[in-house]
Amino acid sequence: MSEDKTLSRTAGATVVTLVAVACAAGLADALRRRRERTRARTPDHPGPAPRHTPHGIPAIPRQRRTGPHVEAVPLTEAERDAFAVLVRRFGEGG
């Protein structure tokens, strides 16, 4: 096997290994934090109270519970007829 193919395979394997290790470390940290929060909530554990985040992950903004207000404009009879013609034309493919 040529030297350049060996080098690229080695570099690729190294990158994949480093990504896998970083993912495993992040998962382990998340599980550890979750375990600490759960353990601190039990009444027999004297650990510190968990920090409260009001809506889960602090990096993600809270979702709005309601949508925007609906705006409506009353149409005249001529405008309604023109819109109906336009919809029919789009429906016909023209």
trRosetta pair geometry for C-beta under 8 A, 3 or more apart (Angstrom, degrees):
i j d omega theta_ij theta_ji phi_ij phi_ji
1 5 5.4 -107 176 80 100 124
1 6 5.5 116 116 -58 117 97
2 5 5.0 89 64 10 84 103
2 6 7.1 -153 96 -6 43 90
3 6 5.7 -58 -149 37 33 112
3 7 6.2 33 155 -21 68 107
4 7 5.7 -51 -144 36 33 112
4 8 6.4 28 158 -16 65 106
5 8 6.0 -55 -144 38 31 106
5 9 6.3 29 157 -17 65 108
6 9 5.9 -58 -147 39 28 109
6 10 6.2 28 155 -19 64 109
7 10 5.8 -57 -146 38 28 111
7 11 6.2 26 156 -17 65 108
8 11 5.7 -52 -143 39 32 110
8 12 6.2 34 155 -20 64 107
9 12 5.7 -54 -145 38 30 112
9 13 6.2 30 157 -17 65 107
10 13 5.9 -55 -146 38 28 109
10 14 6.3 31 153 -22 62 108
11 14 5.6 -54 -149 35 31 114
11 15 6.4 31 154 -20 65 104
12 15 5.8 -54 -148 34 31 109
12 16 6.4 28 156 -15 65 107
13 16 5.8 -55 -146 39 31 110
13 17 6.2 34 154 -21 65 108
14 17 5.7 -56 -147 37 29 112
14 18 6.3 27 155 -18 64 107
15 18 5.8 -55 -147 37 30 109
15 19 6.4 29 155 -18 64 106
16 19 5.8 -54 -148 37 31 110
16 20 6.3 31 154 -19 64 107
17 20 5.7 -56 -148 37 30 111
17 21 6.3 29 154 -18 65 106
18 21 5.7 -53 -145 37 32 111
18 22 6.3 32 155 -19 65 106
19 22 5.7 -54 -146 37 31 111
19 23 6.3 31 154 -18 65 106
20 23 5.8 -54 -147 37 31 110
20 24 6.3 30 155 -18 64 107
21 24 5.7 -54 -146 38 31 111
21 25 6.3 31 154 -20 65 106
22 25 5.7 -53 -146 36 30 111
22 26 6.4 30 155 -18 64 107
23 26 5.8 -56 -147 38 31 110
23 27 6.3 30 155 -18 65 107
24 27 5.7 -54 -145 38 30 111
24 28 6.2 32 155 -20 65 107
25 28 5.7 -53 -145 36 30 111
25 29 6.4 31 155 -19 64 106
26 29 5.7 -54 -147 36 30 111
26 30 6.4 29 155 -18 65 106
27 30 5.8 -55 -147 37 31 110
27 31 6.3 28 156 -15 65 107
28 31 5.9 -57 -147 40 30 109
28 32 6.2 33 154 -22 64 107
29 32 5.6 -53 -145 35 30 113
29 33 6.4 29 156 -17 64 105
30 33 5.9 -54 -148 36 30 109
30 34 6.4 30 154 -18 64 107
31 34 5.6 -55 -146 38 33 112
31 35 6.2 35 154 -22 66 106
32 35 5.7 -54 -147 35 30 112
32 36 6.4 31 153 -19 64 104
33 36 5.7 -53 -149 35 33 111
33 37 6.5 32 153 -18 65 104
34 37 5.7 -54 -150 36 33 111
34 38 6.3 30 154 -17 66 108
35 38 5.8 -56 -146 39 30 110
35 39 6.1 29 156 -18 66 110
36 39 5.8 -55 -141 39 29 109
36 40 6.2 29 159 -21 64 109
36 47 7.4 -147 -167 164 79 156
36 50 7.4 135 121 -99 84 102
37 40 5.9 -57 -146 35 27 110
37 41 6.8 28 155 -24 61 107
37 50 4.4 57 -131 -108 81 148
38 41 5.9 -59 -157 28 32 112
38 42 7.6 38 150 -30 62 94
39 42 6.2 -43 -162 11 39 111
39 45 5.3 178 165 -144 76 173
39 47 6.1 55 118 15 96 153
40 45 6.2 -120 -113 104 28 128
40 47 4.3 -99 -106 93 80 119
40 48 6.2 -33 -133 78 131 49
40 49 6.2 140 161 -130 122 24
40 50 4.9 143 80 -45 140 87
41 45 7.9 38 54 50 30 124
41 50 6.8 -24 -57 -4 87 122
42 45 4.5 75 70 4 100 109
53 56 6.2 -65 108 85 120 9
53 57 7.1 36 137 -97 156 9
53 58 5.3 -114 -140 -59 127 89
54 62 7.5 -39 107 -72 104 129
55 60 7.9 -117 114 89 104 87
55 62 4.4 -79 -149 -94 179 98
56 60 6.8 -24 94 62 112 116
57 60 4.7 56 82 16 107 105
64 67 7.3 115 111 -90 123 30
75 79 4.1 -128 -170 91 102 124
75 80 5.0 127 115 -56 128 82
75 83 7.2 -29 -163 -7 162 139
76 79 4.8 96 52 7 75 103
76 80 7.1 -138 94 -4 40 87
77 80 5.7 -54 -149 36 33 112
77 81 6.4 33 153 -18 65 106
78 81 5.7 -54 -149 37 31 111
78 82 6.3 32 153 -19 65 106
79 82 5.7 -52 -145 37 33 111
79 83 6.3 34 155 -19 65 106
80 83 5.7 -55 -148 37 30 111
80 84 6.4 33 153 -21 64 105
81 84 5.6 -52 -148 34 32 113
81 85 6.6 34 153 -18 64 102
82 85 5.7 -52 -151 35 33 112
82 86 6.4 35 150 -20 64 106
83 86 5.5 -54 -149 36 34 114
83 87 6.4 35 153 -19 66 103
84 87 5.8 -52 -147 35 32 111
84 88 6.5 33 153 -19 63 105
85 88 5.7 -55 -150 36 32 112
85 89 6.4 33 152 -20 65 105
86 89 5.7 -53 -149 33 32 112
86 90 6.6 29 154 -15 64 104
87 90 5.8 -54 -149 38 33 109
87 91 6.2 35 152 -22 65 108
88 91 5.5 -56 -148 37 32 115
88 92 6.4 28 155 -18 65 106
89 92 5.9 -57 -148 37 30 108
89 94 5.2 -87 -168 79 80 91
90 93 7.8 47 179 -71 33 22
90 94 7.9 -115 -83 58 21 53
